[in-house]
């Protein structure tokens, strides 16, 4: 990834997605906003304890930095599931200014329409951005351990194929900053679920020195879903940035005992 700073707002961009002029994408950091305490400073998440006024001001600052209209930011009500919505013009701007107007319970969104910035909020879970240039279709995914084990990223690719005519070999993917395999220690319950769902690679569930403990590699688990459906490895860019190790730049739930803000990852198609 590459980093840019616009008016104090620090943004991370995938190099592969930056090659396309007809999309805008970003991963925000926690720097450049007005929130305080555990939410310092660019918290974009409502209903987590921060003042709503601060969240709106932060989102407006993000809007200016990305040159995306505030009313085009579109959010779902994330629930650590594997639901994916197709976003049309009637849903543009859902939850841009409050949580209550979100488009419903979903952790993934797909669109083939311009000027809709489908966006997820994150604090350790994996943000995944997808773009298929031939059919001008995009997806954004919020993949925690539950969404990942239920193959939300693979489901997004399948829906892009079904509803947008996308071909897997033409899809470009960015796997963003999240808690890394260096820090994400889990127990036997998570291990068994991943084994049952076919995530048997030793690079996904890495044995810990502690008995019945494993380090989960969410990056590799989501990459596996992409490549198994035909996305080319060379079209996948991994940030490989652990949010817990880098919690001065990114919000991390595990680095703050669950009381923290949210950074954002979004993608928007431009008119051809």
Secondary structure, 3 states (H helix, E strand, C coil): CEEEEECCEEEEECCCHHHCCCEEEEEECCCCCCCCHHHCCCCCCCCCCCCHHHHHHHHHHHHHHHCCCHHHEECCECCCCCCEEECCHHHCCCCCCCCCCCCCECCEEEECCCCCEEEEEECCCEEEEEEECCCCEEEEEEECHHHHHCCHHHHHHHHHHHHHCCCHHHEEEEECCECCCCCCEECHHHHHHHHHCCCCCCCCEEECCCCCCEEECHHHHHHHHHHHCCCCHHHEEECCCECCCCCCCCCCCCCCCCCCCCEEEEEEECCC
